[in-house]
Amino acid sequence: MDRLRIRNFWNKWGDSFFRRRGGDVLVFLFFLIVSAGFWLLQTLDETFEMEVVVPVELIDVPDEVVVTTPLPEALTVVVKDKGTVLTRYWRDDVDPILISFPNYDGGAVSGHVRIPQADVLKMVQGRLSSSSKVQTIHPDTLEYFYNHGMNAVVPVQITGEVRTDSRYYLYDVTADPAEVNVFAAAATLDTLTAVQTQPLSVSGLRESGTFEVGLRPIRGAKIEPDRVKVTAKVDFYMENTVEIPLVSLNFPGDRELRTFPSTVKVTYTVGFEHNKEVTRDKFVSVITYEEILDLQEHGIAKIPVRLKSIPEGVANVRIEPAEVDFLVETFSED
């Protein structure tokens, strides 16, 4: 019963309220829109500054010409004008500035074209309304480099730092391609020995990896390709021990060196990939007769063990024992 009374009350008074209030809301919205329109018209009649992007294109380039450093793709122009005019730039794209190559070609084998600021301003103004005033242009000078196909193949030099985790080591870093083609003036090519990569910064590597890296631009030159793949080859350390003999050298025929012990243990770390290449015969420890004479002259009874030959890729070499006792036996000529 109570629910029925509430529903009847709502139907009677709620509809009446919204009918009266609905008309007021519509009137309010109408005047709000009208006032906003007046405000917008008044605002657009005022003077503002606005950034306008003006595209730039180089046209009529002969087939035999290589543009080594192109024009910028667009100019950023700050324009001052009334709001009604500026809305056109915001709504519609500005026509590009077209730079005709023959107009600035000096006929040289290779060249550098720098378009005067006055010409740039004139071309920009020609794309804008006559009432618009250019405040700034960036860049304020247009330039490009070109040649007629002169080039050289130059090696790639990897720059930066590649570091591994403490238990691993870096055994090779290569660039693919290892060489790139550089189009530039003869003066540039004559002094160019390598093209450097952008600095590579990698740390904590635990496995081999390949990274795509850009090449550092060279003013007035075009590099093909302008990016390379740098591969860092990583291996992990393992520890091995080999036992090697001590070799005597330059001893007279009637004398022989005996050491105690006659062999020593060499412990070293080596990368897993190179472990099979490291064999005991590649570790050589030599004791010369001249060394023995020097030890005896100074009253030293032990020989320090040194390695004359250590295989490539081996690190952290330890010898046990580090010193050995020795005896020089003399035989009669009979």
Phi, psi and omega in degrees: 000317180294322179296322179294320178295319180296318181295318180295319179298317182294317180296325184281310187267328180295314180297321180296320181296312183289332176294318180288314183289327180300320178294321179295321180296317180297320178295319180297315179297323179298310181292329177296316180293319180297315181293323177295323177296316177298317180297319180295317179297319180293321180293317182293342179279352178274169183263134181226170171245145185212143175276128180238132178266122181247112179295153179231135179225139173261122185240169177060038179277123179299154183297328183278356182266135175249118177278109186278324174229110187282171172293158172296150182293333182200161173252142174259114187244128174268119186245141178245126180190179177290154183300326180297327179280318183297330179297334178294319179292328179286327184276320185243146176289143178279138179299143182289154171277128182254117179259115180275121183305313182301334182293339184236003181283120180274357179084006181283164178297319174217153186204173179228118181255127178235114183275126183302151180300324180297321179292319179298314180298319180296318180292321178294314181299328179292343178265357184247170176293150182297336180277345183282136178248126180282124179268309179216156175228132178227126350291153185276354178227134176261133178211154174206156178247149178206162169210182183253044173097003179294128184206171178209149175269123188233138178291154178266131178251121182278128178241159180112204185218130174239119183236147181254170170297157186300334181271001183235168177215159182260118183251354175193142175225122183230156177247141177230113002284157179281342179226150179230162180262128182243123174261123182195176176292158182302321181298325179286315182295326182295333183255000185271117180255337180197158173249123184271147173281162168297147184304127179263129181232104181226138179219159175073023181294138176238354178209161181297146181210158179238134184232135177273125187230138176281158177263145180294127180295149177243125183302128178081007183235152174244127184249127178233122350285166181261006176222148178227164175256122180259122180253123177255118182264122187244141177225161178252151182281144169227157183251135179228161176224133175233155178250126184234151178278160174264124186259132177264149185217143175070019179280140176300160183296336182264010181228147181220138180266132172238135179240153181230105002282171181274347177229160177229158177262131178247118178252137186208164173249145181208153178292147183303319182293333183259000187300319182292337181280343183264113179240163187297330182289349179273353172261123182232126176242123185241135173242120183266158178297323179297324178293320179296317179298320180294319178296316181295322179298326181264007176071028181266128187264352182236149178258124172289132183272125179232149179263126177277331182226129178232131181297151178292141179091356180269142180219169176053051183282132176231140181243134180225120357283159180283339177226151179227151173284155182217160177213133178254115180268139179246132181250147176285154182295337178290000000 
